Amino acid sequence: MKFTVKPKVETTEQLNLRIPSSLRQHIDSVRGLADESGVDYNATLVGVIAEFNSELEAQLQRSKNKASGPGNPAS
């Protein structure tokens, strides 16, 4: 997976997300490595989430358009 390391660029809000305990432990470990490397873990994660959200939205729109396309009774 390729991703770009992102700096913080705007005000933020908090979003609570339930994740498995094992993932939380792994995140904490990688966050420590990021701190040691001078990388902003949270800003990088937010960048990846933003890319994922855009790609998922595009995929869902394509699926929606296919379902309501020509020849479909719902169109």
mmCIF file of the N, C-alpha and C atoms, coordinates in Angstrom:
data_MODEL
# 
_entry.id   MODEL 
# 
loop_
_atom_site.group_PDB 
_atom_site.id 
_atom_site.type_symbol 
_atom_site.label_atom_id 
_atom_site.label_alt_id 
_atom_site.label_comp_id 
_atom_site.label_asym_id 
_atom_site.label_entity_id 
_atom_site.label_seq_id 
_atom_site.pdbx_PDB_ins_code 
_atom_site.Cartn_x 
_atom_site.Cartn_y 
_atom_site.Cartn_z 
_atom_site.occupancy 
_atom_site.B_iso_or_equiv 
_atom_site.pdbx_formal_charge 
_atom_site.auth_seq_id 
_atom_site.auth_comp_id 
_atom_site.auth_asym_id 
_atom_site.auth_atom_id 
_atom_site.pdbx_PDB_model_num 
ATOM 1   N N  . MET A 1 1  ? 0.844   -1.166 0.000   1.00 0.00 ? 1  MET A N  1 
ATOM 2   C CA . MET A 1 1  ? 0.000   0.000  0.000   1.00 0.00 ? 1  MET A CA 1 
ATOM 3   C C  . MET A 1 1  ? 0.895   1.237  0.000   1.00 0.00 ? 1  MET A C  1 
ATOM 4   N N  . LYS A 1 2  ? 0.628   2.146  -0.928  1.00 0.00 ? 2  LYS A N  1 
ATOM 5   C CA . LYS A 1 2  ? 1.356   3.407  -0.971  1.00 0.00 ? 2  LYS A CA 1 
ATOM 6   C C  . LYS A 1 2  ? 0.509   4.489  -0.335  1.00 0.00 ? 2  LYS A C  1 
ATOM 7   N N  . PHE A 1 3  ? 1.147   5.359  0.441   1.00 0.00 ? 3  PHE A N  1 
ATOM 8   C CA . PHE A 1 3  ? 0.441   6.498  1.005   1.00 0.00 ? 3  PHE A CA 1 
ATOM 9   C C  . PHE A 1 3  ? 1.429   7.617  1.224   1.00 0.00 ? 3  PHE A C  1 
ATOM 10  N N  . THR A 1 4  ? 0.903   8.814  1.337   1.00 0.00 ? 4  THR A N  1 
ATOM 11  C CA . THR A 1 4  ? 1.715   10.000 1.514   1.00 0.00 ? 4  THR A CA 1 
ATOM 12  C C  . THR A 1 4  ? 1.660   10.450 2.964   1.00 0.00 ? 4  THR A C  1 
ATOM 13  N N  . VAL A 1 5  ? 2.794   10.771 3.529   1.00 0.00 ? 5  VAL A N  1 
ATOM 14  C CA . VAL A 1 5  ? 2.854   11.294 4.888   1.00 0.00 ? 5  VAL A CA 1 
ATOM 15  C C  . VAL A 1 5  ? 2.335   12.724 4.843   1.00 0.00 ? 5  VAL A C  1 
ATOM 16  N N  . LYS A 1 6  ? 1.345   13.030 5.674   1.00 0.00 ? 6  LYS A N  1 
ATOM 17  C CA . LYS A 1 6  ? 0.666   14.328 5.629   1.00 0.00 ? 6  LYS A CA 1 
ATOM 18  C C  . LYS A 1 6  ? 0.903   15.133 6.910   1.00 0.00 ? 6  LYS A C  1 
ATOM 19  N N  . PRO A 1 7  ? 1.129   16.449 6.782   1.00 0.00 ? 7  PRO A N  1 
ATOM 20  C CA . PRO A 1 7  ? 1.154   17.310 7.963   1.00 0.00 ? 7  PRO A CA 1 
ATOM 21  C C  . PRO A 1 7  ? -0.265  17.746 8.310   1.00 0.00 ? 7  PRO A C  1 
ATOM 22  N N  . LYS A 1 8  ? -0.465  18.238 9.519   1.00 0.00 ? 8  LYS A N  1 
ATOM 23  C CA . LYS A 1 8  ? -1.776  18.773 9.904   1.00 0.00 ? 8  LYS A CA 1 
ATOM 24  C C  . LYS A 1 8  ? -1.992  20.087 9.174   1.00 0.00 ? 8  LYS A C  1 
ATOM 25  N N  . VAL A 1 9  ? -3.192  20.291 8.583   1.00 0.00 ? 9  VAL A N  1 
ATOM 26  C CA . VAL A 1 9  ? -3.425  21.494 7.803   1.00 0.00 ? 9  VAL A CA 1 
ATOM 27  C C  . VAL A 1 9  ? -4.693  22.251 8.186   1.00 0.00 ? 9  VAL A C  1 
ATOM 28  N N  . GLU A 1 10 ? -5.536  21.702 9.026   1.00 0.00 ? 10 GLU A N  1 
ATOM 29  C CA . GLU A 1 10 ? -6.760  22.407 9.403   1.00 0.00 ? 10 GLU A CA 1 
ATOM 30  C C  . GLU A 1 10 ? -7.210  21.977 10.787  1.00 0.00 ? 10 GLU A C  1 
ATOM 31  N N  . THR A 1 11 ? -8.238  22.644 11.318  1.00 0.00 ? 11 THR A N  1 
ATOM 32  C CA . THR A 1 11 ? -8.759  22.256 12.625  1.00 0.00 ? 11 THR A CA 1 
ATOM 33  C C  . THR A 1 11 ? -9.341  20.847 12.532  1.00 0.00 ? 11 THR A C  1 
ATOM 34  N N  . THR A 1 12 ? -9.432  20.202 13.659  1.00 0.00 ? 12 THR A N  1 
ATOM 35  C CA . THR A 1 12 ? -9.857  18.798 13.661  1.00 0.00 ? 12 THR A CA 1 
ATOM 36  C C  . THR A 1 12 ? -11.069 18.585 14.548  1.00 0.00 ? 12 THR A C  1 
ATOM 37  N N  . GLU A 1 13 ? -11.712 17.459 14.338  1.00 0.00 ? 13 GLU A N  1 
ATOM 38  C CA . GLU A 1 13 ? -12.802 16.984 15.182  1.00 0.00 ? 13 GLU A CA 1 
ATOM 39  C C  . GLU A 1 13 ? -12.481 15.560 15.583  1.00 0.00 ? 13 GLU A C  1 
ATOM 40  N N  . GLN A 1 14 ? -13.111 15.090 16.632  1.00 0.00 ? 14 GLN A N  1 
ATOM 41  C CA . GLN A 1 14 ? -12.857 13.741 17.115  1.00 0.00 ? 14 GLN A CA 1 
ATOM 42  C C  . GLN A 1 14 ? -13.926 12.796 16.609  1.00 0.00 ? 14 GLN A C  1 
ATOM 43  N N  . LEU A 1 15 ? -13.507 11.606 16.179  1.00 0.00 ? 15 LEU A N  1 
ATOM 44  C CA . LEU A 1 15 ? -14.403 10.542 15.735  1.00 0.00 ? 15 LEU A CA 1 
ATOM 45  C C  . LEU A 1 15 ? -14.022 9.283  16.495  1.00 0.00 ? 15 LEU A C  1 
ATOM 46  N N  . ASN A 1 16 ? -14.969 8.713  17.219  1.00 0.00 ? 16 ASN A N  1 
ATOM 47  C CA . ASN A 1 16 ? -14.703 7.475  17.956  1.00 0.00 ? 16 ASN A CA 1 
ATOM 48  C C  . ASN A 1 16 ? -15.024 6.285  17.072  1.00 0.00 ? 16 ASN A C  1 
ATOM 49  N N  . LEU A 1 17 ? -14.112 5.340  17.021  1.00 0.00 ? 17 LEU A N  1 
ATOM 50  C CA . LEU A 1 17 ? -14.246 4.167  16.165  1.00 0.00 ? 17 LEU A CA 1 
ATOM 51  C C  . LEU A 1 17 ? -13.827 2.938  16.957  1.00 0.00 ? 17 LEU A C  1 
ATOM 52  N N  . ARG A 1 18 ? -14.689 1.953  17.018  1.00 0.00 ? 18 ARG A N  1 
ATOM 53  C CA . ARG A 1 18 ? -14.349 0.715  17.728  1.00 0.00 ? 18 ARG A CA 1 
ATOM 54  C C  . ARG A 1 18 ? -13.495 -0.162 16.819  1.00 0.00 ? 18 ARG A C  1 
ATOM 55  N N  . ILE A 1 19 ? -12.370 -0.632 17.358  1.00 0.00 ? 19 ILE A N  1 
ATOM 56  C CA . ILE A 1 19 ? -11.467 -1.504 16.606  1.00 0.00 ? 19 ILE A CA 1 
ATOM 57  C C  . ILE A 1 19 ? -11.057 -2.671 17.501  1.00 0.00 ? 19 ILE A C  1 
ATOM 58  N N  . PRO A 1 20 ? -10.617 -3.769 16.903  1.00 0.00 ? 20 PRO A N  1 
ATOM 59  C CA . PRO A 1 20 ? -10.170 -4.900 17.717  1.00 0.00 ? 20 PRO A CA 1 
ATOM 60  C C  . PRO A 1 20 ? -8.966  -4.512 18.588  1.00 0.00 ? 20 PRO A C  1 
ATOM 61  N N  . SER A 1 21 ? -8.871  -5.121 19.758  1.00 0.00 ? 21 SER A N  1 
ATOM 62  C CA . SER A 1 21 ? -7.779  -4.833 20.695  1.00 0.00 ? 21 SER A CA 1 
ATOM 63  C C  . SER A 1 21 ? -6.418  -5.079 20.065  1.00 0.00 ? 21 SER A C  1 
ATOM 64  N N  . SER A 1 22 ? -6.301  -6.142 19.271  1.00 0.00 ? 22 SER A N  1 
ATOM 65  C CA . SER A 1 22 ? -5.010  -6.452 18.644  1.00 0.00 ? 22 SER A CA 1 
ATOM 66  C C  . SER A 1 22 ? -4.591  -5.340 17.675  1.00 0.00 ? 22 SER A C  1 
ATOM 67  N N  . LEU A 1 23 ? -5.556  -4.765 16.944  1.00 0.00 ? 23 LEU A N  1 
ATOM 68  C CA . LEU A 1 23 ? -5.237  -3.662 16.046  1.00 0.00 ? 23 LEU A CA 1 
ATOM 69  C C  . LEU A 1 23 ? -4.812  -2.439 16.851  1.00 0.00 ? 23 LEU A C  1 
ATOM 70  N N  . ARG A 1 24 ? -5.484  -2.183 17.953  1.00 0.00 ? 24 ARG A N  1 
ATOM 71  C CA . ARG A 1 24 ? -5.123  -1.048 18.807  1.00 0.00 ? 24 ARG A CA 1 
ATOM 72  C C  . ARG A 1 24 ? -3.684  -1.185 19.294  1.00 0.00 ? 24 ARG A C  1 
ATOM 73  N N  . GLN A 1 25 ? -3.305  -2.388 19.707  1.00 0.00 ? 25 GLN A N  1 
ATOM 74  C CA . GLN A 1 25 ? -1.935  -2.613 20.174  1.00 0.00 ? 25 GLN A CA 1 
ATOM 75  C C  . GLN A 1 25 ? -0.930  -2.374 19.049  1.00 0.00 ? 25 GLN A C  1 
ATOM 76  N N  . HIS A 1 26 ? -1.270  -2.835 17.858  1.00 0.00 ? 26 HIS A N  1 
ATOM 77  C CA . HIS A 1 26 ? -0.380  -2.642 16.716  1.00 0.00 ? 26 HIS A CA 1 
ATOM 78  C C  . HIS A 1 26 ? -0.267  -1.158 16.369  1.00 0.00 ? 26 HIS A C  1 
ATOM 79  N N  . ILE A 1 27 ? -1.380  -0.455 16.395  1.00 0.00 ? 27 ILE A N  1 
ATOM 80  C CA . ILE A 1 27 ? -1.374  0.992  16.135  1.00 0.00 ? 27 ILE A CA 1 
ATOM 81  C C  . ILE A 1 27 ? -0.475  1.702  17.144  1.00 0.00 ? 27 ILE A C  1 
ATOM 82  N N  . ASP A 1 28 ? -0.606  1.373  18.413  1.00 0.00 ? 28 ASP A N  1 
ATOM 83  C CA . ASP A 1 28 ? 0.217   2.007  19.442  1.00 0.00 ? 28 ASP A CA 1 
ATOM 84  C C  . ASP A 1 28 ? 1.704   1.757  19.179  1.00 0.00 ? 28 ASP A C  1 
ATOM 85  N N  . SER A 1 29 ? 2.032   0.550  18.748  1.00 0.00 ? 29 SER A N  1 
ATOM 86  C CA . SER A 1 29 ? 3.420   0.208  18.440  1.00 0.00 ? 29 SER A CA 1 
ATOM 87  C C  . SER A 1 29 ? 3.944   1.036  17.267  1.00 0.00 ? 29 SER A C  1 
ATOM 88  N N  . VAL A 1 30 ? 3.155   1.096  16.200  1.00 0.00 ? 30 VAL A N  1 
ATOM 89  C CA . VAL A 1 30 ? 3.571   1.853  15.017  1.00 0.00 ? 30 VAL A CA 1 
ATOM 90  C C  . VAL A 1 30 ? 3.604   3.353  15.322  1.00 0.00 ? 30 VAL A C  1 
ATOM 91  N N  . ARG A 1 31 ? 2.688   3.827  16.139  1.00 0.00 ? 31 ARG A N  1 
ATOM 92  C CA . ARG A 1 31 ? 2.691   5.238  16.529  1.00 0.00 ? 31 ARG A CA 1 
ATOM 93  C C  . ARG A 1 31 ? 3.998   5.585  17.242  1.00 0.00 ? 31 ARG A C  1 
ATOM 94  N N  . GLY A 1 32 ? 4.473   4.673  18.071  1.00 0.00 ? 32 GLY A N  1 
ATOM 95  C CA . GLY A 1 32 ? 5.760   4.890  18.746  1.00 0.00 ? 32 GLY A CA 1 
ATOM 96  C C  . GLY A 1 32 ? 6.902   4.980  17.753  1.00 0.00 ? 32 GLY A C  1 
ATOM 97  N N  . LEU A 1 33 ? 6.895   4.093  16.763  1.00 0.00 ? 33 LEU A N  1 
ATOM 98  C CA . LEU A 1 33 ? 7.929   4.145  15.720  1.00 0.00 ? 33 LEU A CA 1 
ATOM 99  C C  . LEU A 1 33 ? 7.839   5.445  14.928  1.00 0.00 ? 33 LEU A C  1 
ATOM 100 N N  . ALA A 1 34 ? 6.637   5.883  14.655  1.00 0.00 ? 34 ALA A N  1 
ATOM 101 C CA . ALA A 1 34 ? 6.445   7.131  13.914  1.00 0.00 ? 34 ALA A CA 1 
ATOM 102 C C  . ALA A 1 34 ? 7.001   8.312  14.717  1.00 0.00 ? 34 ALA A C  1 
ATOM 103 N N  . ASP A 1 35 ? 6.714   8.340  16.004  1.00 0.00 ? 35 ASP A N  1 
ATOM 104 C CA . ASP A 1 35 ? 7.236   9.417  16.852  1.00 0.00 ? 35 ASP A CA 1 
ATOM 105 C C  . ASP A 1 35 ? 8.762   9.434  16.825  1.00 0.00 ? 35 ASP A C  1 
ATOM 106 N N  . GLU A 1 36 ? 9.370   8.259  16.928  1.00 0.00 ? 36 GLU A N  1 
ATOM 107 C CA . GLU A 1 36 ? 10.832  8.160  16.891  1.00 0.00 ? 36 GLU A CA 1 
ATOM 108 C C  . GLU A 1 36 ? 11.396  8.660  15.559  1.00 0.00 ? 36 GLU A C  1 
ATOM 109 N N  . SER A 1 37 ? 10.602  8.526  14.495  1.00 0.00 ? 37 SER A N  1 
ATOM 110 C CA . SER A 1 37 ? 11.039  8.925  13.160  1.00 0.00 ? 37 SER A CA 1 
ATOM 111 C C  . SER A 1 37 ? 10.646  10.350 12.798  1.00 0.00 ? 37 SER A C  1 
ATOM 112 N N  . GLY A 1 38 ? 9.949   11.038 13.699  1.00 0.00 ? 38 GLY A N  1 
ATOM 113 C CA . GLY A 1 38 ? 9.514   12.404 13.431  1.00 0.00 ? 38 GLY A CA 1 
ATOM 114 C C  . GLY A 1 38 ? 8.346   12.498 12.469  1.00 0.00 ? 38 GLY A C  1 
ATOM 115 N N  . VAL A 1 39 ? 7.541   11.433 12.396  1.00 0.00 ? 39 VAL A N  1 
ATOM 116 C CA . VAL A 1 39 ? 6.379   11.392 11.506  1.00 0.00 ? 39 VAL A CA 1 
ATOM 117 C C  . VAL A 1 39 ? 5.116   11.640 12.318  1.00 0.00 ? 39 VAL A C  1 
ATOM 118 N N  . ASP A 1 40 ? 4.215   12.449 11.791  1.00 0.00 ? 40 ASP A N  1 
ATOM 119 C CA . ASP A 1 40 ? 2.931   12.708 12.450  1.00 0.00 ? 40 ASP A CA 1 
ATOM 120 C C  . ASP A 1 40 ? 1.980   11.561 12.092  1.00 0.00 ? 40 ASP A C  1 
ATOM 121 N N  . TYR A 1 41 ? 1.891   10.582 12.980  1.00 0.00 ? 41 TYR A N  1 
ATOM 122 C CA . TYR A 1 41 ? 1.077   9.385  12.732  1.00 0.00 ? 41 TYR A CA 1 
ATOM 123 C C  . TYR A 1 41 ? -0.376  9.751  12.457  1.00 0.00 ? 41 TYR A C  1 
ATOM 124 N N  . ASN A 1 42 ? -0.973  10.601 13.299  1.00 0.00 ? 42 ASN A N  1 
ATOM 125 C CA . ASN A 1 42 ? -2.385  10.927 13.145  1.00 0.00 ? 42 ASN A CA 1 
ATOM 126 C C  . ASN A 1 42 ? -2.668  11.618 11.818  1.00 0.00 ? 42 ASN A C  1 
ATOM 127 N N  . ALA A 1 43 ? -1.845  12.581 11.443  1.00 0.00 ? 43 ALA A N  1 
ATOM 128 C CA . ALA A 1 43 ? -2.056  13.283 10.175  1.00 0.00 ? 43 ALA A CA 1 
ATOM 129 C C  . ALA A 1 43 ? -1.912  12.325 8.995   1.00 0.00 ? 43 ALA A C  1 
ATOM 130 N N  . THR A 1 44 ? -0.967  11.400 9.094   1.00 0.00 ? 44 THR A N  1 
ATOM 131 C CA . THR A 1 44 ? -0.783  10.417 8.031   1.00 0.00 ? 44 THR A CA 1 
ATOM 132 C C  . THR A 1 44 ? -1.999  9.505  7.939   1.00 0.00 ? 44 THR A C  1 
ATOM 133 N N  . LEU A 1 45 ? -2.497  9.055  9.076   1.00 0.00 ? 45 LEU A N  1 
ATOM 134 C CA . LEU A 1 45 ? -3.682  8.197  9.106   1.00 0.00 ? 45 LEU A CA 1 
ATOM 135 C C  . LEU A 1 45 ? -4.897  8.925  8.538   1.00 0.00 ? 45 LEU A C  1 
ATOM 136 N N  . VAL A 1 46 ? -5.078  10.184 8.896   1.00 0.00 ? 46 VAL A N  1 
ATOM 137 C CA . VAL A 1 46 ? -6.203  10.966 8.379   1.00 0.00 ? 46 VAL A CA 1 
ATOM 138 C C  . VAL A 1 46 ? -6.106  11.073 6.856   1.00 0.00 ? 46 VAL A C  1 
ATOM 139 N N  . GLY A 1 47 ? -4.904  11.250 6.328   1.00 0.00 ? 47 GLY A N  1 
ATOM 140 C CA . GLY A 1 47 ? -4.721  11.299 4.876   1.00 0.00 ? 47 GLY A CA 1 
ATOM 141 C C  . GLY A 1 47 ? -5.139  10.003 4.210   1.00 0.00 ? 47 GLY A C  1 
ATOM 142 N N  . VAL A 1 48 ? -4.771  8.887  4.816   1.00 0.00 ? 48 VAL A N  1 
ATOM 143 C CA . VAL A 1 48 ? -5.148  7.579  4.267   1.00 0.00 ? 48 VAL A CA 1 
ATOM 144 C C  . VAL A 1 48 ? -6.667  7.397  4.346   1.00 0.00 ? 48 VAL A C  1 
ATOM 145 N N  . ILE A 1 49 ? -7.277  7.808  5.449   1.00 0.00 ? 49 ILE A N  1 
ATOM 146 C CA . ILE A 1 49 ? -8.730  7.705  5.593   1.00 0.00 ? 49 ILE A CA 1 
ATOM 147 C C  . ILE A 1 49 ? -9.431  8.567  4.546   1.00 0.00 ? 49 ILE A C  1 
ATOM 148 N N  . ALA A 1 50 ? -8.921  9.762  4.300   1.00 0.00 ? 50 ALA A N  1 
ATOM 149 C CA . ALA A 1 50 ? -9.521  10.647 3.296   1.00 0.00 ? 50 ALA A CA 1 
ATOM 150 C C  . ALA A 1 50 ? -9.451  10.021 1.904   1.00 0.00 ? 50 ALA A C  1 
ATOM 151 N N  . GLU A 1 51 ? -8.302  9.428  1.562   1.00 0.00 ? 51 GLU A N  1 
ATOM 152 C CA . GLU A 1 51 ? -8.164  8.758  0.267   1.00 0.00 ? 51 GLU A CA 1 
ATOM 153 C C  . GLU A 1 51 ? -9.118  7.576  0.166   1.00 0.00 ? 51 GLU A C  1 
ATOM 154 N N  . PHE A 1 52 ? -9.183  6.761  1.235   1.00 0.00 ? 52 PHE A N  1 
ATOM 155 C CA . PHE A 1 52 ? -10.085 5.617  1.263   1.00 0.00 ? 52 PHE A CA 1 
ATOM 156 C C  . PHE A 1 52 ? -11.533 6.064  1.082   1.00 0.00 ? 52 PHE A C  1 
ATOM 157 N N  . ASN A 1 53 ? -11.920 7.108  1.800   1.00 0.00 ? 53 ASN A N  1 
ATOM 158 C CA . ASN A 1 53 ? -13.295 7.591  1.739   1.00 0.00 ? 53 ASN A CA 1 
ATOM 159 C C  . ASN A 1 53 ? -13.656 8.052  0.324   1.00 0.00 ? 53 ASN A C  1 
ATOM 160 N N  . SER A 1 54 ? -12.747 8.755  -0.328  1.00 0.00 ? 54 SER A N  1 
ATOM 161 C CA . SER A 1 54 ? -12.987 9.217  -1.699  1.00 0.00 ? 54 SER A CA 1 
ATOM 162 C C  . SER A 1 54 ? -13.111 8.043  -2.667  1.00 0.00 ? 54 SER A C  1 
ATOM 163 N N  . GLU A 1 55 ? -12.211 7.076  -2.526  1.00 0.00 ? 55 GLU A N  1 
ATOM 164 C CA . GLU A 1 55 ? -12.256 5.913  -3.409  1.00 0.00 ? 55 GLU A CA 1 
ATOM 165 C C  . GLU A 1 55 ? -13.517 5.081  -3.176  1.00 0.00 ? 55 GLU A C  1 
ATOM 166 N N  . LEU A 1 56 ? -13.896 4.901  -1.915  1.00 0.00 ? 56 LEU A N  1 
ATOM 167 C CA . LEU A 1 56 ? -15.111 4.145  -1.614  1.00 0.00 ? 56 LEU A CA 1 
ATOM 168 C C  . LEU A 1 56 ? -16.334 4.873  -2.148  1.00 0.00 ? 56 LEU A C  1 
ATOM 169 N N  . GLU A 1 57 ? -16.384 6.190  -1.982  1.00 0.00 ? 57 GLU A N  1 
ATOM 170 C CA . GLU A 1 57 ? -17.506 6.966  -2.513  1.00 0.00 ? 57 GLU A CA 1 
ATOM 171 C C  . GLU A 1 57 ? -17.620 6.789  -4.025  1.00 0.00 ? 57 GLU A C  1 
ATOM 172 N N  . ALA A 1 58 ? -16.494 6.856  -4.726  1.00 0.00 ? 58 ALA A N  1 
ATOM 173 C CA . ALA A 1 58 ? -16.509 6.697  -6.188  1.00 0.00 ? 58 ALA A CA 1 
ATOM 174 C C  . ALA A 1 58 ? -16.994 5.301  -6.570  1.00 0.00 ? 58 ALA A C  1 
ATOM 175 N N  . GLN A 1 59 ? -16.528 4.292  -5.856  1.00 0.00 ? 59 GLN A N  1 
ATOM 176 C CA . GLN A 1 59 ? -16.949 2.918  -6.146  1.00 0.00 ? 59 GLN A CA 1 
ATOM 177 C C  . GLN A 1 59 ? -18.441 2.742  -5.886  1.00 0.00 ? 59 GLN A C  1 
ATOM 178 N N  . LEU A 1 60 ? -18.926 3.292  -4.795  1.00 0.00 ? 60 LEU A N  1 
ATOM 179 C CA . LEU A 1 60 ? -20.352 3.174  -4.479  1.00 0.00 ? 60 LEU A CA 1 
ATOM 180 C C  . LEU A 1 60 ? -21.204 3.921  -5.505  1.00 0.00 ? 60 LEU A C  1 
ATOM 181 N N  . GLN A 1 61 ? -20.735 5.081  -5.962  1.00 0.00 ? 61 GLN A N  1 
ATOM 182 C CA . GLN A 1 61 ? -21.464 5.826  -6.989  1.00 0.00 ? 61 GLN A CA 1 
ATOM 183 C C  . GLN A 1 61 ? -21.514 5.043  -8.298  1.00 0.00 ? 61 GLN A C  1 
ATOM 184 N N  . ARG A 1 62 ? -20.373 4.412  -8.660  1.00 0.00 ? 62 ARG A N  1 
ATOM 185 C CA . ARG A 1 62 ? -20.356 3.585  -9.883  1.00 0.00 ? 62 ARG A CA 1 
ATOM 186 C C  . ARG A 1 62 ? -21.341 2.430  -9.759  1.00 0.00 ? 62 ARG A C  1 
ATOM 187 N N  . SER A 1 63 ? -21.369 1.777  -8.590  1.00 0.00 ? 63 SER A N  1 
ATOM 188 C CA . SER A 1 63 ? -22.295 0.661  -8.371  1.00 0.00 ? 63 SER A CA 1 
ATOM 189 C C  . SER A 1 63 ? -23.731 1.146  -8.428  1.00 0.00 ? 63 SER A C  1 
ATOM 190 N N  . LYS A 1 64 ? -23.993 2.290  -7.837  1.00 0.00 ? 64 LYS A N  1 
ATOM 191 C CA . LYS A 1 64 ? -25.337 2.862  -7.839  1.00 0.00 ? 64 LYS A CA 1 
ATOM 192 C C  . LYS A 1 64 ? -25.766 3.209  -9.259  1.00 0.00 ? 64 LYS A C  1 
ATOM 193 N N  . ASN A 1 65 ? -24.879 3.802  -10.030 1.00 0.00 ? 65 ASN A N  1 
ATOM 194 C CA . ASN A 1 65 ? -25.186 4.177  -11.411 1.00 0.00 ? 65 ASN A CA 1 
ATOM 195 C C  . ASN A 1 65 ? -25.416 2.940  -12.285 1.00 0.00 ? 65 ASN A C  1 
ATOM 196 N N  . LYS A 1 66 ? -24.648 1.877  -12.046 1.00 0.00 ? 66 LYS A N  1 
ATOM 197 C CA . LYS A 1 66 ? -24.843 0.626  -12.781 1.00 0.00 ? 66 LYS A CA 1 
ATOM 198 C C  . LYS A 1 66 ? -26.221 0.050  -12.493 1.00 0.00 ? 66 LYS A C  1 
ATOM 199 N N  . ALA A 1 67 ? -26.605 0.075  -11.217 1.00 0.00 ? 67 ALA A N  1 
ATOM 200 C CA . ALA A 1 67 ? -27.879 -0.513 -10.793 1.00 0.00 ? 67 ALA A CA 1 
ATOM 201 C C  . ALA A 1 67 ? -29.065 0.279  -11.360 1.00 0.00 ? 67 ALA A C  1 
ATOM 202 N N  . SER A 1 68 ? -28.890 1.567  -11.568 1.00 0.00 ? 68 SER A N  1 
ATOM 203 C CA . SER A 1 68 ? -30.005 2.367  -12.076 1.00 0.00 ? 68 SER A CA 1 
ATOM 204 C C  . SER A 1 68 ? -29.796 2.755  -13.541 1.00 0.00 ? 68 SER A C  1 
ATOM 205 N N  . GLY A 1 69 ? -28.901 2.043  -14.221 1.00 0.00 ? 69 GLY A N  1 
ATOM 206 C CA . GLY A 1 69 ? -28.591 2.351  -15.612 1.00 0.00 ? 69 GLY A CA 1 
ATOM 207 C C  . GLY A 1 69 ? -29.667 1.901  -16.586 1.00 0.00 ? 69 GLY A C  1 
ATOM 208 N N  . PRO A 1 70 ? -29.417 2.096  -17.886 1.00 0.00 ? 70 PRO A N  1 
ATOM 209 C CA . PRO A 1 70 ? -30.369 1.713  -18.934 1.00 0.00 ? 70 PRO A CA 1 
ATOM 210 C C  . PRO A 1 70 ? -30.754 0.238  -18.838 1.00 0.00 ? 70 PRO A C  1 
ATOM 211 N N  . GLY A 1 71 ? -32.009 -0.043 -19.100 1.00 0.00 ? 71 GLY A N  1 
ATOM 212 C CA . GLY A 1 71 ? -32.492 -1.422 -19.077 1.00 0.00 ? 71 GLY A CA 1 
ATOM 213 C C  . GLY A 1 71 ? -32.902 -1.913 -17.717 1.00 0.00 ? 71 GLY A C  1 
ATOM 214 N N  . ASN A 1 72 ? -32.621 -1.134 -16.672 1.00 0.00 ? 72 ASN A N  1 
ATOM 215 C CA . ASN A 1 72 ? -32.994 -1.511 -15.322 1.00 0.00 ? 72 ASN A CA 1 
ATOM 216 C C  . ASN A 1 72 ? -34.343 -0.867 -15.014 1.00 0.00 ? 72 ASN A C  1 
ATOM 217 N N  . PRO A 1 73 ? -35.294 -1.664 -14.545 1.00 0.00 ? 73 PRO A N  1 
ATOM 218 C CA . PRO A 1 73 ? -36.633 -1.109 -14.265 1.00 0.00 ? 73 PRO A CA 1 
ATOM 219 C C  . PRO A 1 73 ? -36.610 0.021  -13.238 1.00 0.00 ? 73 PRO A C  1 
ATOM 220 N N  . ALA A 1 74 ? -35.572 0.085  -12.409 1.00 0.00 ? 74 ALA A N  1 
ATOM 221 C CA . ALA A 1 74 ? -35.507 1.140  -11.394 1.00 0.00 ? 74 ALA A CA 1 
ATOM 222 C C  . ALA A 1 74 ? -35.114 2.483  -11.999 1.00 0.00 ? 74 ALA A C  1 
ATOM 223 N N  . SER A 1 75 ? -34.658 2.499  -13.247 1.00 0.00 ? 75 SER A N  1 
ATOM 224 C CA . SER A 1 75 ? -34.190 3.772  -13.823 1.00 0.00 ? 75 SER A CA 1 
ATOM 225 C C  . SER A 1 75 ? -35.311 4.615  -14.379 1.00 0.00 ? 75 SER A C  1 
# 
